[in-house]
Structures are given as C-alpha cells and as structure tokens.
Amino acid sequence: MNPPDGNAQGPIPEPGGDGSETLGKPANADMDPRPALHPNATVTAPLMMVSPMNESPTGHELAGALQDIGRALSEMLTLQKEQLEISRRAEQRVFEQQQSQQAEWQKWLDEYRHLRGRCKGVEETMRAALVNMITEMVDHIQDNADAIRESEFAQRELTEKYGSTVYQLWNLSGILKRLSAVDQNNGSKTPNR
C-alpha cells in the first residue's frame, strides 16, 4: 500500500527474522514522521495535515497566547480569593455561634451555682442509661426482625416502647454533656468572684 503522499514504501515487516525490525517497524522507522501501522490496519479517517515541528509560532501568536494564559490565571486567582474570603466568613460565623452557645451555657451555670461540680457524674449516669436503653432496643429489634419488617403493629409497638424514651434520653445526655464541658472548663480556671 502506498502512503497518501505518494512515496513508495513496502509493507512493514513482521518482527523476528533478521533482527532489523522491532515490534513490526522497520529499522529506519524513527526517521519516518508518519506513525507505523499494523500490516492489517486500514486508515478510514481523513488525514489532517499538521505543520512540521520545525515551524515555530510567530512572536505575535506567542504574545496573544501568553496574554490569554495570564488572563485565565488572573481570573482563577480572583475566584480563589473570593472562595477563601467566603470560607473565612463562614468559619467566623461558626466560631461566633460556638462562642455564643458557650457563653449561654456559662451564664446558665453562673445563675445556678448549685450545679457546679455535679454535672460530670450526672452526665455519665445519663449516658449509661441511654446505652442500656439503646442496647435493649437493639436486642428487641434483633429478636423481632421479621415482624418489624412486615407488621405495622410491631413497628408501632417498637416506636411506642423505645422511640420517645431513647430520643429524650439522647437530648438530656447532650444537654448534660454541654454543661459538663463548660463546668470542666470552669474547673481549670480560678474563680474571679
């Protein structure tokens, strides 16, 4: 088969034989700018003419390309700065909310001084009660899995027996955990009154 440019070149020999071929390419294939084709391959796509590698773009073309790259980088940098500022503001809002909540819990403990030093033990008791109730609920679900999957009555019974109790214990445990954390922070500081 003759290449499209009209230069005659024989078929590409198979590897092996006399050692002058490597992977189906002739020994001088590196000098041929065209890609090597497998002997059974056919080219069905139109061939594009590409300018030779030794032609370089003009200074004007390079300057235009560099300006485009510069603009794109500048836009990216601006967007990243905006995203960073948005992230900083969001982080500041979260920090302020945490500080506000901390101050609220502190105020609560200050108003009810008789609770100071007692929250940690109560929190542990509440957590143990919560764990026991959740364990009981899990056991019940495992023992009655088929009925709970298929029966509305079993589902209602489960939610009536455990739903509100587990939910309320969870909330109470969370409140005591926050009070305990504030109380522990107070314990590490010397009283100022």
KEKE-3310 file (N, C-alpha, C; in steps of 0.2 Angstrom, whole numbers, plus 5000, padded with zeros to 4 digits):
npx = (5004:5003:5008:4998:5005:5012:5025:5034:5033:5037:5028:5026:5038:5036:5040:5055:5064:5078:5082:5082:5071:5059:5046:5037:5040:5051:5069:5072:5062:5061:5065:5055:5042:5028:5016:5018:5010:5000:5002:4989:4981:4969:4967:4954:4949:4949:4965:4974:4983:4997:5007:5025:5036:5047:5043:5040:5028:5023:5030:5019:5009:5013:5013:5000:4994:5001:4995:4982:4983:4988:4977:4968:4974:4974:4960:4957:4964:4957:4945:4948:4953:4941:4933:4941:4939:4925:4925:4932:4923:4912:4918:4921:4908:4903:4912:4908:4895:4898:4905:4895:4885:4893:4895:4881:4879:4888:4883:4871:4876:4882:4871:4865:4872:4873:4874:4887:4901:4894:4889:4897:4897:4883:4881:4888:4880:4868:4872:4875:4862:4856:4864:4860:4846:4847:4853:4844:4834:4840:4842:4828:4824:4832:4827:4814:4815:4809:4795:4795:4799:4788:4776:4764:4759:4769:4779:4774:4773:4786:4791:4783:4787:4801:4805:4801:4807:4821:4824:4822:4831:4843:4843:4843:4855:4864:4862:4867:4880:4885:4884:4893:4905:4907:4907:4919:4928:4927:4932:4946:4950:4953:4942:4934:4927)
npy = (4994:5011:5026:5041:5052:5048:5043:5028:5014:4999:4985:4985:4975:4960:4957:4949:4937:4943:4952:4966:4972:4980:4977:4976:4987:4995:4996:5009:5016:5027:5038:5041:5052:5048:5039:5021:5008:4994:4979:4974:4984:4997:5013:5024:5036:5053:5061:5073:5087:5092:5105:5105:5101:5110:5122:5137:5146:5163:5178:5187:5178:5170:5180:5183:5171:5170:5181:5177:5166:5172:5181:5171:5164:5175:5177:5165:5166:5177:5171:5161:5169:5175:5163:5159:5170:5169:5157:5160:5169:5161:5152:5161:5164:5152:5150:5161:5158:5146:5152:5160:5150:5144:5154:5156:5144:5145:5156:5151:5141:5150:5156:5146:5141:5130:5119:5117:5107:5096:5091:5082:5069:5066:5067:5055:5045:5047:5045:5031:5026:5029:5021:5008:5008:5009:4997:4988:4991:4987:4974:4970:4973:4964:4952:4952:4954:4950:4952:4966:4971:4967:4970:4982:4984:4979:4988:5000:4996:4995:5009:5015:5009:5012:5023:5038:5038:5034:5045:5056:5053:5054:5068:5074:5068:5075:5088:5088:5084:5096:5105:5099:5100:5114:5116:5109:5116:5128:5123:5122:5135:5148:5155:5170:5178)
npz = (5000:4996:5004:5007:5002:4991:4991:4989:4999:5006:5013:5031:5039:5048:5066:5072:5063:5054:5064:5061:5062:5074:5084:5074:5066:5053:5054:5051:5055:5064:5058:5049:5048:5049:5058:5063:5055:5059:5049:5045:5047:5043:5036:5040:5043:5039:5034:5043:5039:5047:5052:5050:5064:5065:5062:5070:5081:5078:5085:5088:5089:5100:5110:5111:5115:5128:5134:5135:5143:5155:5158:5161:5172:5181:5183:5189:5201:5206:5208:5218:5228:5232:5236:5247:5255:5257:5264:5275:5281:5284:5293:5303:5307:5312:5323:5330:5333:5341:5352:5357:5361:5370:5380:5383:5390:5400:5407:5411:5420:5429:5435:5441:5452:5461:5454:5449:5447:5449:5437:5428:5434:5434:5420:5416:5422:5415:5402:5403:5406:5394:5385:5390:5387:5373:5370:5374:5365:5353:5355:5356:5343:5335:5340:5335:5321:5309:5311:5313:5301:5293:5299:5303:5316:5324:5321:5326:5340:5343:5341:5350:5362:5363:5356:5360:5372:5370:5362:5371:5381:5374:5371:5383:5388:5379:5383:5396:5394:5387:5398:5407:5400:5400:5414:5417:5410:5418:5430:5427:5428:5438:5451:5448:5457)
capx = (5000:5007:5006:4995:5009:5014:5031:5033:5037:5035:5024:5030:5039:5034:5046:5058:5068:5085:5084:5082:5064:5057:5039:5033:5043:5057:5074:5073:5055:5061:5066:5049:5037:5022:5015:5018:5003:5000:5001:4982:4977:4967:4965:4947:4948:4953:4971:4975:4990:5000:5013:5031:5038:5052:5039:5038:5023:5026:5030:5013:5004:5015:5011:4992:4993:5003:4990:4976:4985:4988:4970:4964:4977:4971:4953:4957:4967:4952:4940:4951:4952:4934:4931:4944:4935:4918:4926:4934:4917:4908:4922:4920:4901:4903:4916:4904:4890:4900:4906:4888:4882:4897:4893:4875:4879:4892:4878:4866:4879:4883:4865:4863:4879:4872:4875:4894:4905:4890:4887:4900:4894:4876:4881:4890:4874:4863:4875:4874:4855:4855:4867:4856:4840:4848:4855:4838:4830:4843:4840:4821:4824:4835:4823:4808:4816:4804:4789:4796:4799:4782:4770:4764:4758:4776:4783:4771:4775:4794:4792:4780:4791:4808:4806:4802:4812:4828:4825:4823:4837:4848:4843:4846:4863:4868:4862:4872:4887:4887:4885:4899:4911:4908:4909:4926:4932:4927:4936:4953:4951:4952:4936:4936:4922)
capy = (5000:5017:5031:5046:5057:5045:5039:5021:5011:4992:4984:4984:4968:4957:4956:4942:4936:4945:4957:4973:4975:4980:4977:4977:4993:4994:4999:5016:5019:5033:5043:5042:5056:5045:5033:5015:5005:4987:4977:4973:4990:5001:5020:5026:5043:5058:5063:5080:5090:5096:5109:5102:5103:5115:5129:5139:5151:5170:5182:5189:5172:5169:5185:5183:5165:5172:5186:5173:5162:5177:5182:5165:5164:5181:5175:5159:5169:5181:5167:5158:5174:5176:5157:5160:5175:5166:5151:5163:5172:5155:5149:5166:5164:5146:5152:5166:5154:5142:5156:5162:5145:5143:5160:5154:5138:5148:5160:5146:5138:5155:5158:5140:5139:5124:5113:5117:5101:5090:5089:5076:5062:5065:5065:5048:5041:5048:5041:5024:5024:5029:5015:5002:5008:5008:4990:4984:4992:4983:4967:4969:4973:4958:4946:4953:4957:4948:4955:4973:4972:4966:4972:4989:4984:4978:4994:5005:4994:4997:5016:5017:5007:5015:5030:5044:5037:5035:5052:5061:5052:5057:5075:5075:5067:5080:5094:5087:5084:5103:5108:5096:5103:5121:5115:5107:5122:5132:5120:5123:5142:5151:5159:5178:5182)
capz = (5000:4995:5008:5003:4999:4985:4992:4989:5004:5006:5019:5037:5040:5055:5070:5072:5057:5054:5069:5059:5064:5081:5085:5067:5062:5050:5057:5050:5056:5068:5053:5045:5053:5049:5063:5060:5055:5059:5042:5044:5049:5037:5039:5037:5045:5034:5037:5043:5038:5053:5050:5053:5070:5065:5061:5077:5080:5077:5091:5089:5091:5107:5114:5112:5119:5134:5137:5137:5149:5160:5160:5164:5179:5185:5184:5193:5207:5209:5211:5224:5234:5234:5239:5253:5259:5259:5269:5282:5284:5286:5299:5308:5309:5316:5329:5334:5336:5346:5357:5360:5364:5376:5384:5386:5395:5406:5410:5415:5426:5434:5438:5445:5455:5465:5449:5448:5450:5449:5430:5425:5437:5431:5413:5415:5423:5409:5396:5405:5405:5386:5382:5392:5383:5366:5370:5375:5359:5348:5356:5354:5335:5333:5341:5331:5315:5303:5312:5312:5294:5289:5303:5306:5323:5328:5321:5331:5346:5344:5342:5357:5368:5363:5352:5363:5378:5368:5360:5376:5385:5370:5371:5390:5388:5376:5387:5402:5391:5386:5404:5410:5397:5402:5421:5417:5408:5424:5435:5426:5429:5445:5451:5448:5461)
cpx = (5004:5004:5002:4999:5013:5021:5030:5037:5033:5031:5029:5031:5037:5041:5049:5063:5075:5087:5084:5076:5063:5050:5035:5035:5049:5062:5074:5066:5056:5062:5060:5044:5030:5022:5015:5012:5004:4999:4993:4978:4975:4965:4959:4946:4952:4960:4971:4982:4992:5006:5019:5033:5043:5049:5037:5033:5027:5026:5023:5008:5006:5013:5004:4991:4995:4998:4984:4977:4985:4982:4967:4967:4974:4964:4953:4959:4961:4947:4942:4951:4945:4931:4935:4941:4928:4920:4928:4928:4913:4912:4921:4913:4900:4906:4912:4898:4892:4902:4900:4885:4886:4895:4886:4875:4883:4887:4873:4870:4881:4877:4863:4869:4879:4874:4883:4897:4900:4888:4890:4898:4887:4876:4883:4884:4869:4866:4874:4867:4853:4858:4863:4850:4841:4850:4849:4834:4833:4842:4833:4821:4827:4831:4817:4809:4811:4797:4789:4796:4792:4776:4770:4763:4765:4780:4781:4773:4782:4794:4788:4784:4798:4809:4807:4807:4819:4829:4826:4829:4843:4849:4846:4853:4867:4868:4867:4879:4890:4889:4891:4905:4912:4910:4916:4930:4933:4932:4944:4955:4950:4946:4938:4931:4924)
cpy = (5006:5022:5037:5051:5055:5042:5032:5018:5004:4991:4983:4977:4966:4957:4949:4942:4938:4950:4964:4976:4975:4981:4979:4983:4992:4998:5006:5020:5026:5039:5045:5046:5053:5039:5026:5012:4997:4984:4976:4979:4994:5008:5022:5033:5047:5060:5070:5082:5094:5099:5105:5105:5109:5122:5131:5145:5158:5173:5185:5184:5170:5174:5185:5177:5167:5176:5182:5169:5167:5179:5177:5164:5169:5179:5170:5162:5173:5176:5163:5162:5175:5169:5157:5164:5172:5161:5155:5166:5166:5152:5154:5165:5157:5147:5156:5162:5149:5146:5159:5156:5143:5148:5158:5149:5141:5152:5156:5143:5143:5157:5152:5137:5132:5118:5112:5111:5095:5087:5083:5070:5061:5064:5058:5044:5041:5044:5033:5022:5024:5023:5009:5002:5007:5000:4986:4985:4987:4976:4965:4968:4966:4952:4946:4956:4956:4952:4963:4975:4972:4969:4979:4989:4983:4984:4999:5003:4996:5005:5018:5015:5010:5022:5036:5043:5038:5042:5057:5059:5055:5064:5077:5074:5072:5087:5094:5087:5091:5106:5105:5099:5110:5121:5113:5112:5127:5129:5121:5130:5144:5155:5166:5181:5180)
cpz = (5000:5000:5004:5000:4993:4986:4993:4995:5005:5012:5025:5038:5047:5059:5070:5066:5058:5060:5067:5060:5071:5081:5079:5064:5059:5054:5057:5051:5060:5064:5050:5050:5054:5055:5059:5060:5056:5052:5041:5045:5042:5040:5036:5039:5040:5038:5037:5042:5044:5050:5054:5060:5070:5063:5068:5076:5080:5084:5093:5092:5099:5112:5116:5116:5127:5138:5139:5143:5155:5163:5163:5171:5183:5187:5190:5200:5210:5212:5217:5229:5236:5238:5246:5258:5262:5265:5275:5285:5287:5293:5304:5311:5314:5323:5333:5337:5342:5353:5361:5364:5371:5382:5387:5391:5401:5410:5414:5421:5431:5438:5443:5448:5459:5460:5448:5451:5450:5442:5427:5428:5434:5424:5412:5417:5418:5403:5397:5404:5397:5383:5384:5388:5376:5365:5370:5368:5353:5349:5354:5346:5332:5334:5337:5324:5309:5304:5311:5305:5290:5293:5305:5314:5327:5327:5326:5338:5348:5345:5348:5363:5369:5360:5356:5369:5376:5365:5366:5380:5381:5371:5378:5391:5385:5380:5393:5400:5390:5393:5408:5407:5399:5410:5421:5415:5414:5429:5434:5427:5436:5445:5451:5453:5468)
residu = (MET:ASN:PRO:PRO:ASP:GLY:ASN:ALA:GLN:GLY:PRO:ILE:PRO:GLU:PRO:GLY:GLY:ASP:GLY:SER:GLU:THR:LEU:GLY:LYS:PRO:ALA:ASN:ALA:ASP:MET:ASP:PRO:ARG:PRO:ALA:LEU:HIS:PRO:ASN:ALA:THR:VAL:THR:ALA:PRO:LEU:MET:MET:VAL:SER:PRO:MET:ASN:GLU:SER:PRO:THR:GLY:HIS:GLU:LEU:ALA:GLY:ALA:LEU:GLN:ASP:ILE:GLY:ARG:ALA:LEU:SER:GLU:MET:LEU:THR:LEU:GLN:LYS:GLU:GLN:LEU:GLU:ILE:SER:ARG:ARG:ALA:GLU:GLN:ARG:VAL:PHE:GLU:GLN:GLN:GLN:SER:GLN:GLN:ALA:GLU:TRP:GLN:LYS:TRP:LEU:ASP:GLU:TYR:ARG:HIS:LEU:ARG:GLY:ARG:CYS:LYS:GLY:VAL:GLU:GLU:THR:MET:ARG:ALA:ALA:LEU:VAL:ASN:MET:ILE:THR:GLU:MET:VAL:ASP:HIS:ILE:GLN:ASP:ASN:ALA:ASP:ALA:ILE:ARG:GLU:SER:GLU:PHE:ALA:GLN:ARG:GLU:LEU:THR:GLU:LYS:TYR:GLY:SER:THR:VAL:TYR:GLN:LEU:TRP:ASN:LEU:SER:GLY:ILE:LEU:LYS:ARG:LEU:SER:ALA:VAL:ASP:GLN:ASN:ASN:GLY:SER:LYS:THR:PRO:ASN:ARG)
# end
